[in-house]
Amino acid sequence: MANDVDLVVLSDTPESLDDAAWFEHLAPGARLVRSQEWGPVRERRFRLVSGLIVELGIAPSNWAAVPLDQGTRRVLKDGHRVLYDTRLLGRATAAVAG
């Protein structure tokens, strides 16, 4: 089984991240291997030169709005680490913990 990294990027303008070129700029040589829609989340799966798979989910900011929908709650309950937050994910995390 291959290791992978799952990232979710929330944006007020998620459509601005549709072009995968910005990610490929961050990780030169990355290759888009799959695109899929999961409700409001647009998944872009990349294979890095090292072989590592990065699953990038791009979603509108309201994906983490409280009250959480069932899909968001499941994703957050499965375990997560917030790398950067404008307080939206803090509220979502508290809703899952409480």
N, C-alpha and C positions, 0 to 999 in steps of 0.2 A: 504494500500500500504506500503510495507516494505521500509525502508531507505537503501541506499547503498552508497558505495564509489567507484568512478571510477578512476583508475590510468592508466597512460600510461608510460611504460618504454621503452626508446629508447636505442638501443645498436648497436654497430658495429658488434656484434656477437650474434644476438637474439636467434640463435639455442642453445646457451649455457644456456639459461634460460628455455628451454622446459621442463625440469624435475621440477615438482612442489614442490619437496622436499625443495628447498631453501626458498620458501614462507611459507611452513608449519613449517619450522624451526623458522622463524620470528614470526609466529602466531601459537603457539602450539595448537593442537586440531582442526585447520582449516581443512575443508573438501572440496575437489574439487567437485563441483556440475555440472560444465559444461565446455566443451572445444569447441571452435568454431573458424573458420578462417573467417576473414573479409578482403579480399584482402591480403595486406602484414601484417595485424595485427592478431596476435594469441591471442584470448581471453581465459583467464582462470578465471572462476568464482568460488569464494570460499565462504563458509559459515563459519563465525567465531563461536566460542563457544557461544558468546553473542547473536548470531542470525544475526548479521550484515553481509550483503553481500558485498564482495569486488570483483569488476570486474576489473581484471588486463589485460590490453592490452600490449602485447610485440611486438615491431615493430623495423625494422631496422632504423638506424639514418636518412636515406634519406627520411623517412616518413614525416619529417618536412622540407625538402629541398625546397627552393624557386626557381622557382615558385611552389606554393602549388597545389597539385591535388585537385579535387573537394571534395573528401571525407575528406581529412585532413582539408581543409578550413571550411567545415561544422562543424566538431568536434570542432575546435578552436573557431568558431563564436558562438557556443552554450554556450560558457563560459568555462574558464579554469584558473587555477592558477599554475604557474611554481614553483616547489619545488626545483629543482636543474637544472642548465643550463650550458652548455659549449658554449653558444652563439647561438647555432642552433635555439633553441625555441624563443629566443629574436627576431631573424630575421623573423621567422614564424609569431610571434605575430604582429610585425610591418606590415607585409604584409597583415594580416587580418584587422588591424585597418586602414590601408591606402587606 
